[in-house]
Amino acid sequence: MSENVNTIKGIYEAFGRGDIAAIVDTCTDNVLWRTHLPSNVPWSGNFDGKSNVPRFFQAINDNVQTTSFEPQEFVADGDTVVSTGTYGCKVTSTGKDTSTKWVFIWKVRDGKVYSYEQFHDEKMGQAFG
């Protein structure tokens, strides 16, 4: 398994512990952090720059209760790691439960994330509607 996959697995373990500082510590100062979600999802958009990444996680924590996070597959090529999985949550504002499939595209160099993109299926936006 590649070092970059191990870095991403470490990030997922930190997310499971709620250790956002550990995740931010793996980012470069000018990390590109982007989510491609419907605009009604509070963590949709760009959170570029290491200092903005905590806002992404705060938006998640402020708006949903995470019920599951299950990475399932990792594909690595050079700096790129693509991972797939499922994410379950309960939306605070609507009370709706959802489980979505996701794809995350990571770019890692020397153990540091310099780019992250997040994609979820349409169920995420529907849960906020």
N, C-alpha and C positions, 0 to 999 in steps of 0.2 A: 504494500500500500504506500502511496506517495506521501511525502512530508506534507504537501498541501492538503491532502485529504485529512491527515491527522490534525492539522490546524483547524479545519472546518469542524471536525468531530469535537475538538476541544471547545469551539465556540458553541456548539449545540449543547454540550454538557454544561457550560456556564449558563446558557439560557435556562436550562432545566433547574439550575440552582438559584436562578434570579440574580446571578452575578454579572450585572451589566458592565461594571467597571472592567472586568476581565475581558469582555468582548471588545469594549472600546480600546483597551490596551493593545489589542491585536491589529488595530487599524493604523494606516499611515495618516499623517496630519491632513493630507488633502484627499482622503478617500472619497470616491464617488459612491453614494449610498442612495439607491433609487428603487422605488416600488411602483409597479405598474398595476394599479388597482382602480376600481371606480372611485370617482371623487367623493362619494359619500362615506368611504372608509377613512377614518381619521389618520391613519398612517400612510395614506397614499401620497405620492410625490417624491420630491428630492430632499434628502437630508445630508447633502454633501458637506465634507469637512468633519474631522474627528470630533469637534466640539458640538456638532449637530446630531450625531448618531444617538446620544441619549434621548433626544426629543422623540425619535422614532419609537424607542422602547417605552417611553412615558405615554405616548399616544396609545400604544397597545394596552398598557396597564390601566390607563384611565378609562378605557372604553369596553374592554372585554375581560372575562374571566377565562383564562386558558384552561381547557380541560384535557387536551392531549397535544403532543408534538412528537411526531414519529418520522424521522428520516428513514428512507427506505433504500435508496440507491445513490451511489456516488460514481461519477465518471470524471476522470482526470486526464488532461492533456496539456503539458507545459504548465503555464501559470494558471490555467483555468480548471476549476472544479465545478461541475454541475451536479446538483443534488435534487432528488425528488422525495416527496413524502406527503404526509397528511397533517392537518392542523385542525383541532377542534376548539371551539370557544362558545361562550354564552355572551351575547351582546347586551351590555348594561341598559342601553336606551330602549331597546325593543323587547328584551327578554327572550329573543330567539336563540336557539342552539343551532350551530352549524358545524359541519366537518367538511373541509375543503382539501382538494389536492393542490400541491404547490410544486414549483420549480424555482430554485435559487441558482443564480450564476455568480460564482465567486472568482475573483482574480487575486492571486496570492504570490508574493515574491519575498523571499528571505523571511518567511514566517509572518509576514504582515499583509493584511487585506488592503488592496488599493482600489477595489471595485466590487460592488455588490448590487445585484438586481433581483427583485422578488416579483414572482407572478403567482396568482391564485386563480382557481376556476371561478365561474360567475357566482357561486354560492356565497362567497364572502360579501360581495356587494348587496346581494339579496337579503342577507341577514340584517343589514343596516337599514333596509327599506321598509 
